[in-house]
Amino acid sequence: MIIVTGASGRLGSQVVTKLLDRVPAASLGVSVRDVSTAAALADRGVRVRAGDFTEPESLKHAFEDADQVLVISASIRGPQAAAASKAAIDAAVAAGASRVLYTSHQMASRSSQFAAAREHARAEAHLAVQDVAFTALRHGFYTSTFEYYLPAALQTGELRLPEDGPVSWTAHDDLAEADAIALTNPGVFPGATPTLTASELLDFADVARLVTELTGQTIKRIVVDDEEWKAHVTAQGMPADAAEFMLGMFRAARAGEMAVTDPALESVLGRPSTPARAVIESILR
C-alpha cells in the first residue's frame, strides 16, 4: 500500500488526485490530522487514518501495511520541522515500508540562508542513514508564494520587497504529478535526491513586469531594506518570527541559492513545466 501524509493539504491532495489516475483506490492510504477533511477520499475507497507528526504514536496505525510512504514535510517553522519529519520517517521504517519518499527542497543544505532548507537537510540526513530505499524529492520554490505578495502590489501599484535574486519558481501541480510518478515508477529518477524545478528563472522585477502585462496596471518593483520591510509587515500583524523566516527566502535568493534549474522535472513529466506566468494569471483571476 502507498501511504501519503498531509493528504488534505495543498500538495498532498494534488498528489493523491494524481495517484488515483494511476493506481486503484484500495491500494492507497492517506494520513491526515483530521479524518473529516478527507471524507471525499474515503468515499472513493481510499483508506483514511488519523496521523500527526507531532504525535508519533498516531503514525503507527496510520502507516500500517505500508509498502511506500510519501512523507510530505510538515508546515512547521524552526527546529521542530526536522523533528516532525524525522518522526514520520522513523514511523514509516518501523511500519515496514520498503521505500520512503520525502518532499525536500532544492536548496536543502546545512549552510543555506533559508531556515527551511536547513531543516530539510537535517531530515534528508536522517533519511539517508535508515536501512530502507529512499528518495528525497527536492522541490523547487512554489510559485504559489506570489499569493502572499500580489494583492498588496495590485492595491498600491508597487511590489515593495527586500532585494532578491533569480528563482526557479515551480508549480504545485507539476510537483504533485512528479511525486505521483516517483511513487508508481520507483526507477524514474536516477539518483536519490532529484532536483525538481521549472525551467525558467525569474526575480521579482520579472514578476512585476508580468503582472503589469497581465493586468494593464503598472506595477513597480521597489527594493526595500530588510529591516524596513520587517518593521512594515510586523506592524501590519505578521509575527516577527514569520517575518524573519520569510526574509531568509530573500537572503537565499540574492545569494544565488535559488538560481538553479534542472531538466529532471520536465523529463519525468514528458512536457514543459508550467511557466510562472500561467500561475500568476490564475492568481489574478
Secondary structure, DSSP 8 states (H G I E B T S, - for coil): -EEEESTTSHHHHHHHHHHHTTS-GGGEEEEES-GGGGHHHHHTT-EEEE-BTTBTHHHHHHTTT-SEEEE---S--STHHHHHHHHHHHHHHHTT-SEEEEEEETT--TT-SSHHHHHHHHHHHHHHTSSSEEEEEEE--BGGGGGGTHHHHHHHSEEEEE----B--B-HHHHHHHHHHHHH-TTSSSSSS-EE--S--B-HHHHHHHHHHHHSS--EEEEE-HHHHHHHHHHTT--HHHHHHHHHHHHHHHTTTT----THHHHHHTS----HHHHHHHHH-
